Amino acid sequence: YDADSKKKVVPELMPRALYWFRWGAAYTWITGFLLMGLVYYMQPNLLPSESTMGKGTGIAISLVVILVAFFVYDALWKALAGKEQAGVVVSFAIVAVVVFGLSRIFSGRALFIHLGAVFGTIMALNVWMRIWPSQKKIIAAIKGGTAPDGATVALAGLRSKQNTYMSVPLLMTMLSNHYPTIYGSDLGWLILLVLVLVGWGAVKLLYIKSADTAPAKF
């Protein structure tokens, strides 16, 4: 769109689209957390059968990991702003440490779904705390006929891209519950890390394809 068209179209369409994005994220997280409670907190699925840890302690560890993850992620990417490759390497290293640590505590099934819960929580909070506030500023600037702040645009774009990268591994962790030979393996934690890399690789290929100048063929 040219500048005049953007002033007319963006303030009308973007708030409507973002309304569904942010409330869809909230609904998905709330229902997912309720399922987590029903399947893992109220049933004997969180800890291995041979575990000596109390169920309450296991639930406390689960909640801390899920809720603290976003703030660690957010602080990391603020510190490494403009250093995307380094941020990816550090992020994966942290994921690997968390996955291995939780594999010593939780059952294999719970381990897989907990990484999905961590990614899902980060994605939902990204939408509400970073993407939506940034988009409101962008919409206001375009509506007022001024150029949006570059840093705000970059933040919204980066967090949206990271949400896309997390979405594929998240889907894999959800599907993993149907494959006990995978999550029940002694090397389940390593398989989970491989799935994260495969998911990120798949999204990277999609981004490369979308940047291709050749017209899409259906």
SULRANOR-V310587 format. One record per residue. N is the residue number from 1. RES is the residue in three letters. PSI is psi in whole degrees, 0 to 359 (none if undefined). Layout:
BEGIN
N,RES,PSI ; N,RES,PSI
END
This chain:
BEGIN
1,TYR,148 ; 2,ASP,175 ; 3,ALA,317 ; 4,ASP,320 ; 5,SER,320 ; 6,LYS,319 ; 7,LYS,330 ; 8,LYS,319 ; 9,VAL,311 ; 10,VAL,311 ; 11,PRO,339 ; 12,GLU,317 ; 13,LEU,319 ; 14,MET,316 ; 15,PRO,325 ; 16,ARG,314 ; 17,ALA,316 ; 18,LEU,335 ; 19,TYR,312 ; 20,TRP,325 ; 21,PHE,310 ; 22,ARG,322 ; 23,TRP,332 ; 24,GLY,320 ; 25,ALA,317 ; 26,ALA,316 ; 27,TYR,318 ; 28,THR,316 ; 29,TRP,316 ; 30,ILE,312 ; 31,THR,324 ; 32,GLY,320 ; 33,PHE,323 ; 34,LEU,319 ; 35,LEU,322 ; 36,MET,317 ; 37,GLY,317 ; 38,LEU,318 ; 39,VAL,326 ; 40,TYR,327 ; 41,TYR,330 ; 42,MET,357 ; 43,GLN,159 ; 44,PRO,53 ; 45,ASN,352 ; 46,LEU,314 ; 47,LEU,153 ; 48,PRO,154 ; 49,SER,332 ; 50,GLU,2 ; 51,SER,141 ; 52,THR,359 ; 53,MET,142 ; 54,GLY,149 ; 55,LYS,321 ; 56,GLY,321 ; 57,THR,318 ; 58,GLY,318 ; 59,ILE,320 ; 60,ALA,316 ; 61,ILE,317 ; 62,SER,311 ; 63,LEU,319 ; 64,VAL,314 ; 65,VAL,314 ; 66,ILE,317 ; 67,LEU,332 ; 68,VAL,337 ; 69,ALA,316 ; 70,PHE,319 ; 71,PHE,328 ; 72,VAL,312 ; 73,TYR,314 ; 74,ASP,316 ; 75,ALA,320 ; 76,LEU,313 ; 77,TRP,340 ; 78,LYS,320 ; 79,ALA,328 ; 80,LEU,30 ; 81,ALA,129 ; 82,GLY,358 ; 83,LYS,68 ; 84,GLU,317 ; 85,GLN,317 ; 86,ALA,321 ; 87,GLY,322 ; 88,VAL,316 ; 89,VAL,313 ; 90,VAL,319 ; 91,SER,315 ; 92,PHE,323 ; 93,ALA,318 ; 94,ILE,317 ; 95,VAL,317 ; 96,ALA,318 ; 97,VAL,316 ; 98,VAL,314 ; 99,VAL,313 ; 100,PHE,317 ; 101,GLY,316 ; 102,LEU,334 ; 103,SER,340 ; 104,ARG,350 ; 105,ILE,309 ; 106,PHE,164 ; 107,SER,163 ; 108,GLY,319 ; 109,ARG,316 ; 110,ALA,326 ; 111,LEU,311 ; 112,PHE,313 ; 113,ILE,334 ; 114,HIS,322 ; 115,LEU,321 ; 116,GLY,320 ; 117,ALA,323 ; 118,VAL,311 ; 119,PHE,318 ; 120,GLY,322 ; 121,THR,317 ; 122,ILE,317 ; 123,MET,315 ; 124,ALA,316 ; 125,LEU,329 ; 126,ASN,313 ; 127,VAL,313 ; 128,TRP,325 ; 129,MET,343 ; 130,ARG,310 ; 131,ILE,310 ; 132,TRP,312 ; 133,PRO,322 ; 134,SER,318 ; 135,GLN,326 ; 136,LYS,320 ; 137,LYS,321 ; 138,ILE,316 ; 139,ILE,317 ; 140,ALA,321 ; 141,ALA,315 ; 142,ILE,320 ; 143,LYS,326 ; 144,GLY,359 ; 145,GLY,17 ; 146,THR,162 ; 147,ALA,133 ; 148,PRO,152 ; 149,ASP,131 ; 150,GLY,322 ; 151,ALA,323 ; 152,THR,317 ; 153,VAL,317 ; 154,ALA,320 ; 155,LEU,312 ; 156,ALA,318 ; 157,GLY,317 ; 158,LEU,315 ; 159,ARG,326 ; 160,SER,318 ; 161,LYS,318 ; 162,GLN,324 ; 163,ASN,322 ; 164,THR,318 ; 165,TYR,324 ; 166,MET,337 ; 167,SER,324 ; 168,VAL,311 ; 169,PRO,325 ; 170,LEU,316 ; 171,LEU,320 ; 172,MET,322 ; 173,THR,327 ; 174,MET,317 ; 175,LEU,334 ; 176,SER,334 ; 177,ASN,346 ; 178,HIS,1 ; 179,TYR,78 ; 180,PRO,336 ; 181,THR,338 ; 182,ILE,303 ; 183,TYR,341 ; 184,GLY,357 ; 185,SER,151 ; 186,ASP,336 ; 187,LEU,28 ; 188,GLY,321 ; 189,TRP,324 ; 190,LEU,320 ; 191,ILE,321 ; 192,LEU,318 ; 193,LEU,323 ; 194,VAL,320 ; 195,LEU,324 ; 196,VAL,313 ; 197,LEU,320 ; 198,VAL,317 ; 199,GLY,315 ; 200,TRP,321 ; 201,GLY,321 ; 202,ALA,318 ; 203,VAL,321 ; 204,LYS,317 ; 205,LEU,322 ; 206,LEU,320 ; 207,TYR,319 ; 208,ILE,316 ; 209,LYS,319 ; 210,SER,337 ; 211,ALA,355 ; 212,ASP,136 ; 213,THR,345 ; 214,ALA,142 ; 215,PRO,145 ; 216,ALA,140 ; 217,LYS,129 ; 218,PHE,none
END
